[in-house]
Amino acid sequence: MNESGFLKPNQILDLCPHKFDNLETLLSLYECNDLRVRLAVLDKISSDFNPERFVQKSYPFNSVIDLFKRAVTSVDVDEITEGLSGLTYIDKKLARVHSLNMLAHSDLAIREEAVCCLGYIGEDVDKKLLMSLLDGDTNELLVVNALASLLRLGQTELISKIEVIASTFGEKPLISLLECLYTLADHYDFTPIIPYLRARVQSSYNSELLVELEDFELNVTRNKLFAELEGLNPSNQVDLERILSFFNNTDASVRFRALGLLGTGAKPNKKDLPDIQYPFLNHIKMLVTDECEDVRAEAICILGDRKDISSVFLIGECLVDKSELVRLDALYALGEIGDEGSLAQLNAYNYEKGSDLEKVRYLQARIRLGDSSYFGTWLEFLNHENGLVRANVAGGVWSLWKVEWNMLLKKKLNEAIQIEPFVYVFNEIKDALDFIEAKSTKRNTRLD
């Protein structure tokens, strides 16, 4: 590939993570002389094309490892740090070896990245080394990262060190500390240290520092609310009132979590719907027009799970929502509700303008509403180049299975699972095959 054929960094980051061929594209792109392209490739592979996402036999592990080995032995600091960071997602043991070696590197940014990486892939024996940095290193940035890594490795008693660092370190290390603590807010309750941090930040008059503190405080509050939500029981009237109070929270992720308590969850571990009286259902309907697409989609799913006929027109309006996620869940919900009103909404839907993923959901909904003529077209999507489309077909087996389709479904799914490269799609297909087997066993037992 000549230089003119290489993608730009933003185009690399936009590559679909559900197409296996894109991994080969990324490997070839790393041969580019443009550092920005190589950095984007390293970022994209570690984020979206790491080995955990793939069935082992399908993953070109040696080729990917060679690419990251080249990165961490580069002469460019940015390439080394990006390679080292990405390697933690590719091969933890190798990443640990390189991180330990990089602790003696002459460049501070590389040493800092190595210390940070040890928090994710370090072993118990590495804690002693990190403690020596925390207590003995003169560089404040390294001390901050050593503290964060030790906290990530479970050294809870070191939380008390945060107050000392906040009161004595400079502004740049303090910004780094807040960035690190932000990522740990789901592990620890940092509420007690917020007053110390606030006092230090307010005395500095540094706008960047103030923004980091505000983000950190919001994340601490968010995770405390998440913890409370996990302890609530939606079947209890008092708890239900409390859950509904979260619907007005300014944080969309909190609204989403609260709303999720009123649904069935995901197969194969769906739960029973909590008993909600009709007046409370109106609170869910209001969130169908929420500003956050995740909240809108979740509200639609719950109304579909409840087969709420009164919501059909409201859900139908979402078939033209600006968010594909919302449109997809609206199509699914109409199939769940399954009345004449749902059919009328589907009849008004423009199938040709929909994405392939939307077409799968549309066909599935039509089949569920009784039109078997769509079955063949729907099943053909199991061969689609996009893994997310294939996963949706496999996931749809649960809702539209019929005994007369049993043998064909098993044949197509068994063929698909043999060549499936993505773990998440492989698991969807396996779950579908297990479901079909359970259905067949149950039917045969009844016949006996």
N, C-alpha and C positions, 0 to 999 in steps of 0.2 A: 504493500500500500504506500503510495507516495504521500508526501506531506499535505498536499492539497486535498487528499481524501480523508484526512483525519477530522473527527468531530471536534467542535468547540467544547470547552469545559462545561458550560451550562447545558449543552446538548447531551453530554455524557451523563450528567446527574439526572437528566429527564428520561433516560432509557428505561423502558418498562422492566421492572424486576420480576415479572411473571413469564418472561420469554427466555428459554434456555439459550437460544442462539446468541443472546446479548452478552453472555459470559465470554463466548469465543471472540466476540467483537471487542470486548474490553481487553482481553489478553493481547490482541493484535495492536490495539491503540497504545499500549504501553511502550511500543517501539518508537513512538514519536519523540522528536528532539525538544519539543515544547514542554517545559517543566509543568506548566499549568495543566496541560492535558494529562500528564502522568500523575499528578497529584489528584486530579478528579477521578482517574481510573482507580487509584488506591482507595479513595474514599468510597466510591461506588461499589467496588468488590467487597470491601469489609462490611459495608452497611447492608447491601441487598443481595450479594452473591457469595456469602460465606458458606463454609461446608455444612453448617447446621441446617441450612435451608434445603439441602439436596440429599437425595438417596445416594448413599456412599458410592455405589458402582457407577453412578452417572457423573460424579464430580472429578474434574481434571486436577486433582489435588497437587500433584507434583509440579504442574505448570504454574499454578497459583502460588505455591510455596517459593518457587524459583523467582517469581516476580517480586515477592515481598523481601526475599533475601537480597535481591539487587537493590531494592529501595533502602534497606537499613545499612547497606555498605556503600551508599552513594556519597558523593563529596558535597552534596547540597543539604543544608541543615533542614529546610522545609521537607525535603523528600525523606530524610531519615526519620523525622518526627512523625510524619504522616504514615510512613511504613511501619514504624514501631507501634503506633496507636492501632493501626489496622490489623497488625499481626496478632493482637490479642483476641480478635474475632476469628482468626484463621487457624492458629495453632498455639494454644496457651503455653505449652511446655517450651516451644521454641521462642515464644515472645518473652517468657521469663528469663531464659538464658541471655537473650540480647539485652533485655532491660537491666539485668545485673551487670553486664559488661559495659553498658552505656553510662553507668553511674560514675565512671572515671573519665568520661569524655571531657574534652576541653571546653566544649560549648555549653553554656548554661541552659539554653532552651532544650537541648537534647537530654541533659541530666534531669531537668524538670519533668520532661515527658516520661523518662524512665521511672522516676519515682511515682508518678501518677499511675502508670501502667501496673506497677506492682500492687496497687490497691485492688486491682481487678483479677490479677493472675498470680499474685504472690502466695507463698506457702508459709506455714507457721514459722519455719526457720528464718524467713525473711523479716519477720517482725523485729528481731534484734537489730538488724541492719538499719531498718527504718527508724527505730528508737534512737540509734546513735546519731542519725541525721537530725532528728527532732531536738535532741538535747545538745548536740555539739557543733552543728553546721552554722556558719556565720551568715550564710545567704538566706534572707528571710523568705524568698519564694520557695526555696527547697524545703525549708522548715514547714511552711504552710502545706505543701503537697505531701510531705511525709506524715503530717498530722492527719490529713484527709485520708490517705491510704491506710493508715493504722485504724482509723475509725471504720473504714470500709471493711477491714479485715476483722472487725469485732472488738476492738479495744475501747469499750464503752467508757472506761474510767478516765480516758483522756479528754473527755468533753470539757473538763475543768480548765484545760490548757487554752481553750478558745478565748476565755476572758483575758488571760495574760497577753496573748498575741494581739487581741483587739486593742488593748490599751498601750502597747509598746511598739508595734510594727508600723511601717510606713503605709501610705495610701495604696500603692500598687500591690503589695502583698495582701493587704486587707481586701482589695477587690478580688484577688485570686482566692482568698479564703471564703468569701461569700459565694463565689461561683462553685467552689467545691462543696460547701455546706448545702447549697441548693440541691445538689444531686443526692444528698444523704437525708433529705427531709422525710423520706418514706421509711427510713431505718430508725431515726431517733426523733424524739420530741425536743426540739430546740427552743421551745417557748421560754424557759427560764433565762436563756442567755440573750434574748432579744433586747432587753433594756440596756445591757452593757454595749451591745453592738450599736444600738440607736444613739446612745450618748456619744460614742466615739465618732460616728459618722456625722452627726449634726455639728460637731465641733470642727469638722474639716472643711465644710463648705465646698465639697467636691461633688459636682452633679452626677458624675459617673458612679461614684461610690453610693450616692443616695439612691439611684435607680437600682443598683444591685441589691441594696438593702430592702427596698420595697418589693422587688421580685422574690427575695428570700422569705420575707415575712408572709407574703401571699401564699407561697408554697408550704410554709409551716402550717398556716391556718387551714389550707386546703387538705393537707394530710391528716390534720386533727379531725376535720369533718368527715373524711373518708373513714377514719377509725370509728367514729360514732355511728355512721351509717351501717357499718358492718355488724354492729351490735343490735340493730333495730329489727323488730319482727313486724312485717307489713300486715300480718293477720291480726295483730293487736290494735285495737281502736286508738289507744293513746299513741302508740308508735306510728300508726298511719298518719295521724295528725302531724306528728313531728316530721315524718318523711315529706309530707306535702309542703311543709314550711320551707324545705330546701328548694322547692321549685322556683322560688323567687330570688335565690342566691345569684349574685352578679357573676359568679364563676361558672362558666358553662360546664366544666368537668364535674362540678358538684351537682348541678342540675341533672346531668347525665347519670351519675352514680345513683342518685336518689330515685330517678325514674326507673332505672334498671331493676330495682328491688320489687317493682310491681309487675314484672314480666315473668316469662317462663324460663329465661336463660336460653342456652344453646344446646342442641342435640349433640351427643346422645345422652346428655345429663340434664335434660329438661326437668323443671320442677313444677309442682302444681301452682296454678295462679292463686294468689291471695284473694280472699273474698272482699270485693270493693263494691259498695253501694253506688247506685247511678249518680248521685250528686258529686261523688268523688271522681267519677270518670270524666267529668267536665274539666277537671284540673289537667288531666292527661291530654284532652283534646286541645286545650289552650297551647300546649307545647308543640303541637303540630306546626305552628307558625313561629316557633322560636328562631332567633337569629343564628343559632348554631346548627349546622347541618347534622351533626351527630345526635343532638337532642331531638331534632325534628324526626330523624329516621327512627330513633328508639321509641318515640311516642307512637309513630305509625305502626311499628312492630307490635307494640303492646295492644293497640286497638285491634290489630289483626288477630293476635293470639286470643283475644276475648270475643272474636267474631261479632264485633259490635256493628250491627247493621246501620245504626244511626250515623255512623262515621263514614259511610261509603262515599258520599259526595265530597266530604272534606278530604278524604284520602285520594279520590279521583283528581282533585285539583293539584295534588302533589306530583302527578304524572308529568307535569311540565315544570317542575321545580328546577332551579338552576343547578342543583347538586345531583350528580348521577347516583350517589348513595341514597338520597331521599327517593329518587325515582324508582330505584331498584326495590327498596323496601315497600314502596307504595304498590308496586306490581305484585310483590309477594303477599302483602296484606289482603289485597283484593281476592287473591286465590284462596287465602285462609277463610275469609268471610263467606265467599262463595254463593251469594244470592243473585237475583236478577239485576239488582242495582250494580253489583260488581261487574257483571257481564256488560252492562250498558257503558260503564266507565272504560272497560277494556276495548269495547267496540269503537270508542272515540279516540283510542290511542294510536299514534302514528308509528307503526312498527318499523317502517323503512328508515325513519330518521333516528331510531334508537341505536345505541352501541350494541356490539355483539353480546355483551353481558346482559343488557336490557332485553335483548331478543330472547335469550335463554329464560329469563324470568317471565317474560310475557307468554312464551310457549308453555311453560310450566303451569302458569295460571290458567290458560285456556284448557289444558288437559285436565286440570283439577276441577274445572267447571263443567267437565263432561264431554269435551270434544277430542276424541282419541285420534282424529285425523292429524293432529299436530305432533303426535308421538315420534314418528320417524325423523322429522326435521329437528326436533329437540335432541334426540339421541345422537345425531350427527355432530353436534357441538362437542361431544366427548373427544373428538379428534382435533379440536381447535389448537392453534399455536400458543394461545395465551393460557397459562396455568390456572388463572383465576376463573376463566370461563369453564375449563374442565372441572374444577372443584365445585362450581355451582351446579353443573349437571349431576355430578355424583351426589352432592348434597340434596338435590331435588328428588332422588329416588325415594327418600323417606316419605314424602308427602303424596306421591302419585303412583306408588306401586300397585300393580294389579296382578293377580295370579296368572293371567294369560300372557303377561309380558315377562314372566319370571325367567324363563330359559334364555331369552334374548338379552335381557339385562345382565344376567350372570356372564354370558359369553362376552359381551362388549366390555364389561367392567374388568373381567379377567385379562382380556387382551390389553386393555389400557394400563392396568397396574404393572404389567411386565415391562413397559417402556417409559413409565412415568419418572421424570427426574426430580420433581419437587416433593419434599417431605409432606408439606401440608396437603397437596393434592393426593398423594399416595395414601395418606391417612383418611381422607374423605372417601376415596374409593374403597379402602379396606372396611371402613365403617358401613358403607352401603352394601358391600358383599356380606358382612356379618348380619346386617339387618335382613337381607334377603334370605340368608340361611336360617335365621331365627323364624322368619315368617313361614318358610317351607317346612321346618321341623314342627312348628305349631300346627300347621294345616295337616301334615301327615299324621300327627298324633290324634287329631280330631277324627280323621278318616278311619284310623285303626279302632 
